[in-house]
Amino acid sequence: MDRLEMDFTNAKMLRKKAEEILYEKQQKASITEETDTKKLLHELQVHQIELEMQNEELRLAYVAAETALKKYTMLFDLSPMGYFTLDSDGTICELNFRGAEMLRERRFSLINSNFKLFISEGSKPVFNNFFRKVYTSNAKESCEVLLGYDKKTLCSVYMEGVVTDDDYKCLLSVVDISKFSKL
């Protein structure tokens, strides 16, 4: 039935034709929706697999980082030489167990105390000159000093220091040379 033959005043016929047109549109839309849904589902599945692969890679990187952290923490903490990180004013930011042992104090009680307080009076000029040169030369410097406080000598040490570029801290390695030195 063509539009010219259709009686728009006949409600039954009009309804029937409208339902036919709606059914045809729904069939076309259903095919399109089904195709779009399949494409969307495929994209989501691919994305999920990508995320799972990235998650596995992150997990492996985390395990490697944890292993390295343990290794280097042990290397730092259990080293036979003292390691210190000092601010430009000499404040101790970090130190290892051997460093605390050399200063005869508990490790965490030394954080934020000034390293210069542990240099014997006779060695302070040598240490101050060394510390100034570490910050001005931008090169590794070294010196030998006596550690001590309150007129109590702790040990004779050889130390090397260098300043980091990123946070401008002095990395100080300290070796007890009491057995070898006449300071």
C-alpha distance (Angstrom), angle and dihedral (degrees) to the residues before:
residue distance angle dihedral
M1 . . .
D2 3.70 . .
R3 3.78 127.6 .
L4 3.78 92.0 -103.9
E5 3.80 92.2 54.6
M6 3.79 94.2 44.9
D7 3.75 118.6 103.4
F8 3.77 107.5 -140.9
T9 3.78 91.0 -168.4
N10 3.82 92.7 61.5
A11 3.83 102.7 89.1
K12 3.82 95.3 -165.8
M13 3.76 93.4 52.1
L14 3.81 92.0 44.0
R15 3.80 91.5 50.4
K16 3.80 92.4 47.9
K17 3.80 92.2 50.9
A18 3.83 91.5 46.9
E19 3.81 90.7 51.6
E20 3.79 91.0 50.5
I21 3.79 91.8 50.9
L22 3.81 91.1 46.0
Y23 3.81 91.0 49.9
E24 3.82 91.0 52.0
K25 3.81 91.5 48.8
Q26 3.80 91.2 48.4
Q27 3.80 91.2 50.9
K28 3.81 91.3 52.4
A29 3.82 91.7 44.4
S30 3.80 91.6 47.4
I31 3.80 91.9 54.5
T32 3.83 90.5 47.5
E33 3.82 92.8 45.8
E34 3.79 91.5 47.8
T35 3.79 91.1 51.5
D36 3.83 91.8 45.9
T37 3.81 90.9 47.4
K38 3.80 91.8 51.0
K39 3.81 91.0 48.8
L40 3.80 91.3 48.2
L41 3.81 92.4 47.5
H42 3.81 90.2 49.7
E43 3.81 91.6 50.3
L44 3.81 91.4 48.8
Q45 3.80 92.1 49.5
V46 3.80 92.1 49.1
H47 3.80 90.5 47.6
Q48 3.82 90.8 49.2
I49 3.81 91.0 53.1
E50 3.82 90.4 47.8
L51 3.82 89.8 52.0
E52 3.80 91.5 48.1
M53 3.82 89.9 51.5
Q54 3.81 91.3 48.6
N55 3.80 90.2 47.2
E56 3.81 90.8 53.2
E57 3.81 90.5 48.9
L58 3.82 90.4 50.4
R59 3.80 90.8 48.2
L60 3.81 91.1 52.4
A61 3.82 90.8 46.9
Y62 3.81 89.7 49.9
V63 3.81 91.4 51.6
A64 3.82 90.5 49.1
A65 3.81 91.2 48.2
E66 3.81 91.6 49.1
T67 3.81 90.7 49.8
A68 3.81 91.6 49.8
L69 3.80 91.3 46.1
K70 3.81 91.7 53.5
K71 3.79 91.5 46.3
Y72 3.80 96.3 49.3
T73 3.80 93.7 39.5
M74 3.79 88.9 56.3
L75 3.80 91.0 44.7
F76 3.82 90.9 51.4
D77 3.80 98.8 39.3
L78 3.79 98.3 42.0
S79 3.80 99.3 38.4
P80 3.81 116.3 132.1
M81 3.80 89.3 -128.5
G82 3.78 128.9 64.5
Y83 3.79 117.6 -105.4
F84 3.79 122.4 -164.0
T85 3.79 134.7 175.4
L86 3.80 110.8 -153.8
D87 3.79 133.7 -171.9
S88 3.79 118.3 -128.9
D89 3.81 89.8 -92.6
G90 3.83 92.3 52.8
T91 3.81 98.0 -100.6
I92 3.81 112.2 152.4
C93 3.81 109.5 -119.7
E94 3.80 98.0 169.7
L95 3.79 137.8 0.2
N96 3.76 139.3 168.6
F97 3.80 129.8 -122.3
R98 3.81 94.2 -95.3
G99 3.81 90.6 53.1
A100 3.80 90.6 52.9
E101 3.81 89.9 46.9
M102 3.82 90.4 53.5
L103 3.81 90.1 52.9
R104 3.83 90.3 43.5
E105 3.77 93.4 -129.5
R106 3.78 136.1 109.3
R107 3.78 111.6 -85.7
F108 3.78 99.3 -123.1
S109 3.79 94.0 43.7
L110 3.82 87.9 61.6
I111 3.81 95.0 57.9
N112 3.83 109.4 109.2
S113 3.81 93.1 12.4
N114 3.79 118.7 118.1
F115 3.79 115.8 -101.7
K116 3.81 90.2 -150.4
L117 3.82 88.8 69.8
F118 3.81 87.8 68.5
I119 3.81 95.4 54.3
S120 3.80 113.0 98.5
E121 3.80 116.2 -115.6
G122 3.82 93.1 -111.1
S123 3.82 92.1 52.9
K124 3.81 98.3 45.0
P125 3.85 95.2 93.7
V126 3.83 90.8 50.8
F127 3.81 92.2 46.8
N128 3.83 94.0 45.1
N129 3.81 90.7 50.9
F130 3.83 90.5 47.5
F131 3.81 92.6 47.6
R132 3.82 92.7 48.2
K133 3.83 91.0 49.6
V134 3.83 91.6 49.2
Y135 3.80 89.2 59.1
T136 3.81 97.0 40.6
S137 3.81 103.3 39.0
N138 3.82 98.8 50.2
A139 3.81 85.8 -144.1
K140 3.79 136.0 99.2
E141 3.80 111.6 -81.9
S142 3.78 131.0 -172.7
C143 3.81 141.3 -165.1
E144 3.79 144.1 164.0
V145 3.80 119.1 -122.1
L146 3.78 141.6 158.5
L147 3.78 116.9 -110.0
G148 3.77 113.9 -143.4
Y149 3.80 146.5 117.7
D150 3.80 137.9 -160.0
K151 3.84 89.5 24.9
K152 3.82 88.3 -59.5
T153 3.81 116.5 124.8
L154 3.79 114.7 -143.1
C155 3.80 104.5 180.0
S156 3.77 145.4 -46.7
V157 3.81 111.9 -101.6
Y158 3.78 141.8 -172.9
M159 3.78 112.6 -145.2
E160 3.76 136.8 -173.0
G161 3.75 124.4 -166.1
V162 3.77 138.8 -174.9
V163 3.80 132.4 175.6
T164 3.80 120.1 -122.6
D165 3.78 117.7 -127.5
D166 3.78 97.0 -141.3
D167 3.80 104.4 52.8
Y168 3.82 101.9 9.3
K169 3.81 94.9 -121.1
C170 3.79 126.2 146.1
L171 3.79 114.6 -118.9
L172 3.78 106.0 -153.2
S173 3.79 127.1 -169.8
V174 3.80 115.7 -166.4
V175 3.83 127.3 -166.7
D176 3.79 124.0 -169.4
I177 3.83 106.6 -125.5
S178 3.81 96.9 168.5
K179 3.81 91.5 122.2
F180 3.79 91.6 53.7
S181 3.80 104.5 33.6
K182 3.78 135.9 80.3
L183 3.86 95.8 -161.2
